[in-house]
Amino acid sequence: MNHDDVRKLTAMPPANPSYPRGPYRFLGREYLIISYESDPEAIRAMVPEPLQPDGSNLVHYEWIAMPDSSGFGSYQESGVVIPCTLKGEPVNYTAMMFLNDEPPISAGREIWGFPKRWGEPKLEVRTDTLTGTLHYGGERVAMGTMTYKYEDRMAPDPTKRGAHLRKTAVNLKIIPCATGGQRVAELIAYNLTDITMHFHYSGPARLHLIPHVNAPVADLPIRRVVEGRHFKADLTLPYGRIVHDYLA
């Protein structure tokens, strides 16, 4: 390969890249999000400056089933999202994510800085209950349950449907250098586009988190569960933008 060949490569490994070029389209992406109140000091300890927790003390624990993802295939995901502000703008900070598919783990970390690790998440309907579980190393570390399609909350105005998905999201991207230091230390922001909502339900929910050193979702303790949300959408994940450079 000459220099131009190298510059045209999509990703690692050079001979068989883990993922193609984006943007990436997701069809039938199904969510279970359980919002709960947590400890403000625990939230502050997990949120990197200059992000600021938004003061609500809320945490969103989520499961996502992605059956049709361009370049990534079919997989599931589970993780923790914290509402924050960045220079006064409301944003969502992604604190932890666990997936069962290598290409989106590699792409998510290398492009946008998603905090992704291998895990065993599963979202499914068990009789009358929407159920999400997360196992790590064969041990269960999270379980969420919600009444199935309890209350339809689809916005009557089609232009407002999916507004919560359009909120700016922010990740902390860290890439080490071969010399042992940091090569990249940035906050990356992105906004989902081309959103089509299929349904949106809310209802009673419960969440159980179990302490685990390599899947520390329980480090944000549950004080009170607020609600569960169950929705499905088609959407596009575009490339992001650098909003803060720690090495500048």
Secondary structure, DSSP 8 states (H G I E B T S, - for coil): --HHHHHT--SSSSSS-SS--S-EEEEEEEEEEEEEE--HHHHHHHS-TT-EE-SS-EEEEEEEEEEEETTTEEEEEEEEEEEEEETTEEEEEEEEEEES-HHHHHHIIIII---EEE-EEEEEEETTEEEEEEEETTEEEEEEEEETT-EE---SSGGGTTGGGGS-EEEEEEEE-TTSSEEEEEEEEE--EEEEEEEEEEE-EEEEE---SSS-GGGS--SEEEEEEEEEEEEEE---EEEEETT-
